[in-house]
Amino acid sequence: MARKGLFWLLLVIYAVGRFLFPPLEFTGDSYGYACELIKGDLWNSHHLLHKYFLKDLWLILQPLQITENPLLFFSALHLLVSLGCVFVLMKILEHRHWSQTRIYLALLFLISGFAFTKYNIENEVYFYPILLSLIGSYLYEKNKPFRAAIWLGIATLFHQIHIFWLIGLLSPRDWKKYQNYYPLILGLFVPVLTYSAVGLTTGISLNILLFQDVEAGLVQTFPNLKNFVFLAINVVRTLFQVHGDTFLFWNLWSPYYSGIAILLFILILLGAVIYLRERRYRYQKSDWYRPYAMAFLLQLVFAWYSVGNIEFMILLPFLFILTLRNGSLLKHSLVFSIGLFVWNTTQWFIPMAKTRPNRIHDQIAISHRIINDDQKQSFRGVQNPIRVYTQNAASVQNAYEYDYLSDSFKGDERLDTGQMKANGKFVQRLKFLPIEENNLHSGYWLSFNHGRMNRTKLSYDSMSNPPQQLHLKFTRLYRDTGINGVLELYRISPLNPD
């Protein structure tokens, strides 16, 4: 009992730390979802109920004035849901009569992973359906398949990828008995009925509802070498953060972060050696091995097809643990898991709470200030947003829109920072667009490139260059060489104005 209390105390401390020190830069999707929630744009066919649920919850709790920052509220809620996933997984393992030690080793292994560390504090969808699917698994293992089917079906309405968990878990173990198909039919009936009703109500075809991104040409449909390369990289990153941002953090805090990274890497290798040298560990299949293994493989194949998207691998550690019979495989994983936990905390979590590696808000502020000066006036005479082309357009545009909307949402009158008034409505003054070299027009070109600073010469090894366009002239208006990269802003104008 004391060990259980200590474990949950450490988990609460972890949650409080994550809440008090959120990342200074969120993902582009986190900003985007927050914008859509504030605007009431709640439709998304891939995760049908996600934003409707959050919007209703926000409206219910808003009078309590818990927070004035919607993004922080939604991110903190996602963190609590991720901890709920840990709790339900623990209940499943207790139901299987695992020893307390092995349960805590399994949960520590799960929590230490980079995918769990990164996405539990983002305003994204992923842990909501994982929680629902885990509840379904808990009920299924308690021999309540019909109740489980309903929870698993609802999970698919929060994110379509959980159809694999549903199919894997509810597929009949004895194919010859027709009554074994009833839970699967009920589970599939929930999303099928819902999407059919939505299609009939809106007039949208089921093909578009189910494959919206494919129909819009937003995803790669034909696999190539990248599918294999990024799958391999992100399978590793599910547990262990390896990314260019890590080298940037070492650049910012050298030699501390690079030095501690070496020690942590040695600790992780030591943990791996201790684990591999132990000859008594065995992989023992659980009674529900086949369903969870099927769900795991289906999910992994889909992640491969999605060019190794790590966001579709967040649930893999959960499914892996659920394939185990008694956790003996994790018996000697303590040092390894602690090494992973400390690595992902110090090499990603702490730096992201202290730095802005992509300088998203710097890009917005500098663009607004320089373009405002370049226009020789305030933007008040401009009727349309000014185009700013940049390589990270989606994230910058979402963050820019969120800053505007969150100020308006709180009734803030500081509208000189990025909005103009047209036809009685406040609209955004800038529009950040992706760089398409063959489709550039008059406007501005914003470039931010990470670089490794040569401290001796106080210069960067790499320089950015604007695209070569015969009919356009690029005039540099701004350049800085901050320690984490080079930020430049160019005016784009016709070469022959006449």
Number of C-alpha atoms within 10 A of each C-alpha: 7 6 11 12 10 11 15 12 12 11 16 13 12 11 19 13 12 19 18 10 15 19 22 15 21 20 17 20 17 23 25 22 22 30 23 18 20 18 13 12 14 18 14 15 21 18 19 22 19 23 22 18 12 16 19 12 12 17 10 10 12 13 8 8 8 11 11 13 14 21 23 18 17 23 22 22 19 22 24 17 20 23 19 18 22 20 16 18 23 19 16 21 25 13 12 15 12 17 13 15 13 20 24 20 20 27 20 20 21 25 22 23 24 24 27 21 24 18 22 24 26 26 26 23 21 25 24 19 27 25 23 25 29 27 22 27 29 21 18 20 17 13 11 14 23 19 17 28 29 22 23 35 29 24 31 27 23 26 22 18 20 25 23 22 29 28 22 21 29 27 19 18 13 10 10 9 9 9 10 16 16 16 23 23 15 20 26 21 15 19 21 15 11 15 20 15 12 17 16 12 9 9 9 13 13 16 11 14 18 14 12 16 14 13 12 9 9 9 13 13 11 9 12 11 8 14 18 14 13 18 22 13 17 23 20 16 17 24 23 20 23 17 11 9 18 19 18 22 22 19 18 19 13 13 11 12 20 19 12 16 18 12 14 21 14 13 20 22 15 15 21 18 13 15 20 13 11 10 7 11 15 12 13 14 15 16 13 17 17 16 22 27 19 19 22 24 15 18 23 21 13 17 22 24 20 21 22 23 19 20 16 19 24 25 24 20 20 20 21 15 22 26 22 22 19 21 25 19 18 22 18 20 21 20 18 20 26 20 24 26 24 17 25 24 19 18 23 21 20 17 22 21 15 13 15 16 19 18 17 22 16 13 19 20 15 16 24 20 13 15 24 15 12 12 11 8 11 14 22 12 11 14 13 14 16 18 19 26 24 21 17 18 19 18 21 26 23 23 25 24 22 24 18 21 19 19 15 15 15 11 9 11 8 11 15 12 14 22 20 22 16 14 7 7 9 14 18 20 21 23 17 25 20 16 18 12 12 9 7 21 17 15 19 25 27 26 20 23 15 21 20 18 21 11 9 6 8 10 16 18 10 13 13 12 9 17 14 11 14 8 12 18 17 21 14 15 14 15 14 11 17 13 19 24 21 21 21 22 26 23 20 21 17 15 12 8 7 4
